[in-house]
Amino acid sequence: MTQHIYLLFLAVLQGVTELFPISSLGHVILVPALLHWPINRDAEWFLPFVVVLHLATATALLLFFWRDWAALLGGFIRARGHSSNPQSRLLWILFIASIPAGLLGLALAHKIKDLFGGFTFAAVALMINGIMLIWGDRLRARQPSHSLDNLSWIRAIGIGFAQSLALIPGFSRSGATLVAGIGVGLDYENSAKFSFLLATPIIAAAGLLEVPKLLHAQLPSGLMDTIFLAGLLSGICAWASVWFLMHYFHRHEVKALRPFGIYCIAFGALALIAAWASP
């Protein structure tokens, strides 16, 4: 298979794992290495490729939650920005909660990936991510005490700081924010909804900041078509993922994160064994 086919596989992988609590960055490091995909991550065109995938994921989230965003913006306009309106207040909370990950991402993202972006670290971090998810289920054993309407600013900022864990390969953005949301008293469904709403501006901003590199990159012949097809596939997979997860968390009241936690621990361990066993 040509490199173009492997890029489409990578787009599907990223589209699914970006929103599942299993770390898209960890999988993008581990899976191609384990399966020996011939993808040059250092090529000039690779970053523009990743940019398109992120924008596709953000678009999928916006399309899925467009009614919620319309309600939030409508409430903000009606209240003239005052937090007395529940929708306006939630929009402000999402904005404030986005700041920690946004600032840390701008300051440290490339340094963290350079320091901790290796195969072994990603596998170990993925296992720790799994333990975190199982611990989140233990937190959920408590009776939920908050809804999104009465989520406090401090608790929301705490969830925002948890989102920063996604800068480390192997840790999941949605996993960290889901567990943090459960920890401050949200149930699975409301924690997932807040997690996905919170992820939308961060993922979109990360993509938009790199758009100039996409426009000015010198791409091999025919690769631009593959990149945009990859973006379409990634967006479809991301939309299907969030649809599945919102229905899944709506139906489950206990131990909803455990299957994902067990998967992360098992896959991380198998990746380490495979790496150590290979010549």
N, C-alpha and C positions, 0 to 999 in steps of 0.2 A: 504493500500500500504506500502511496505517496504521502509526503508530510501533510498535505492538505487534508487527507482523510483523518489523520491523527489529530489535527487541529479541531475538526468537527467533533471527534470523540471527547476532546478536552473541553469543548464548549458545553456539551451535554453534562459532563462531570461537574463543571463549575456551576452550571445552572441549577443542578439538583442540590449540590452540597453547600451552596452559598446560604440557603435558607434553612435547610435541615441543621440541627444542632451538632454537626459532626465535622466542622471546619473545612471550608472550601480550600483555604490556603494549604492546609496540611495534606489534603488529598491531591492537590495540584502538584505538590512536591513528591509525594510518595508513589502515587499510581504510575505516572510516566517512568519513574526510575525503576520500579519493580517490573514493569512490563517492557522496559527498554524502548519506549517510544522515541523516535528520532526527531525530537523537537529541540531546537536551539534556543534556550531561554535567554541567551545573551545577544541574540540577533537584534538589530535595530527595529525590526517590525514587531517583536514580541510584545513590547509594552503597549503599542497601539492596539494590538489584538486583545490584550487584557482590558484595555479601556473600553472597547466595544462591548465586551462581556459584562462589565460592571454597569454600563449605561443600559444594557438590555435588562439586567436584573432590576435596576431602579424603575425602569419603565413598566415592567411586569407588576411590581409592587404598587405603583401609582394606578395602574389600570384595575388591579384587584380591589384596592381600597379607595377608589375615586369618590365614592359616596361619603366616606368618612372625611376625606380631605376637603370635599366641597362643604360639608357641614361645619368643619372646623374653621375654614376660611369665611364662610357665611356668618358664623357666630362672632368671629373676630371683627368683621366689618360692622355688623349690627351693634356690637358693644363698643365700637370705636377703639378697640385694643384693650379695653378694661378687662380685668380678670374676673369680674363679677359674673360674666356669662360663662357657663360650663365649657362650651366649645372653645371660646377664646382663652379660657384658663388652660385647657388641655394643650392648645397650640403653643402657648407660652412655655408650658412645662416641657413639651417636646423640644422646643428651641433651646431652652436652658440645658436640658439633659444631653443635647447633642454637642455642647461645647467641649466637655472634657476629651472625648475621643477625637473631635476635630482638631483641637490644639495639639494633642499628643501625636496624632497622625501626621500633621504638618511638620512637627519638630523631630519626631523619632522614627517614623515608619521605615525609611530606608536603612537607618542604622540598626534597627532591631532585626530586620530581615537579613542584613549582612552578617550580624552576629549569631543569629539563632535560626537561620534558614536552611540548615543542613538536614540531611535525611534522618540521622539518628535523633536529633533534637525534636524534629517534627513528629516522629513516631512516639517518643516518650511524652511529649506534650499532648498528643492525641489521647494517650492512655490516661493522663491526668484529667483531661477534659471529660473523659468517660466517668471517672470517679466523681468529678464535680456534678455531673448530671444525676448520678445515683444519689448523691448527697442532697440534691435539689428535691428529689422525691421524698426524702425524709423530712425536709422542711414543709413540704406540701401536706404532710399528715396533720399539721395544725389547721384549725378552721380559718378560712380566708377572712380577713377583717377589713379589706379595702376594695373599692371599685376604682375604675379610672377617674370617676367624677370627684372622688375625695382623696386621690393620691396626692401626698404632700410634696412640696418642692424638694425637700431634703431627700426623701425616698427616691424621687425621680432622678435627682442628681447622682445618687448612689448607683442606680441602674445605668446611668450614662457613663460613670467611671468603669463599671463592669464591662461595658461595650469595648473599652480600650484593650481588653485582653485579646481581642481579635487581631491586634497588631502582631501578636506572637504566633508564628506558624504552628498549627496543631490545636489552638484554642478557637472555639467557635463563637462568633459574634452573637448569633441567636441563642446558643447554649448559655453563654454567660449572662445575657440579659434576661432570659427565661428564668434562670436560677435566682438572679437578683430580684426579679419581679415577685417570684414566689416567696423569697426571703422577706420582702417588705409587706407581704400580706395579700397579694393578688392570687386568684386561682389560675389554673393552666391557661384557660381561654383568654382572659384579660391580660395575663402576662405575655402570651404570644402576640396578641394584637398590639400591645404597646411596643413589644420588641420589633415587630415588622414596621410599624409607623416610625419608630425611632431610627431604624436602619435606612429608611428611604432617602432622607437628605444626605446622610453620610456617604452612602454608596454612590448616589448621584453626583455629589460634590467631588468625590475621589475620581470619578470618570471625567467630569467636565474640566477639572484642572489639567488633565493630560490630553484633552482634545487637540490643542495646537500641535503636539507631537505626532498625533495621528495624521493631521493635515499636511505636515511637512516631512513625514517619513518617506524615505526612498524604498518603496516596496517592490519585491520581485514581480514579474509579470504574472497576472492572474490571481495574485494573493489577495487583492482588495475584495474581489468577489467572494473568496473563501471566508474572509474576515467578517463580511456582512452577513453571509449565510450562517456563520458560527454565532453571530449576535442574535439572529432570529431564533436559532435552535436553543440558545441559552435562555432567551426571554420566555419561550414557550415552556421550557422545563422549569424555569423559576415560577411562572404563573401556576403550573400544575402542582408544584411543590407547596406553594403557600395555600392553594385550595385544599390539598390533602391535609396539611398540618392544621389549618383552622378547623376543619371538620374533625380531625383526630382529637385535638385538644378539647373540642366541644363535647365529645362523647366520653372522654376519660376523666375520671375524678381522682384516681390514685395511680401511682407508679407509671405515669405516662412517659416519663423521661428514661425509665430503666432500659427499654430495648435499645435506645440510642446510646446509652452509656455502656452497655455490654458490648455493642458493636464497636465503639471506639476503642475500648480496652482490647478486644480480640484482634481488631485490625492492626492496631499499633504494635501489639505483641508479635503477630504474624509477620509484619513488615520487618521488625528487628531480627526475628529468626531467619527470614529469607535473606536479609542482607548479610548476616553473620555466616550463613551457610554457603553463600555464593563464593566462587573462587576469586 
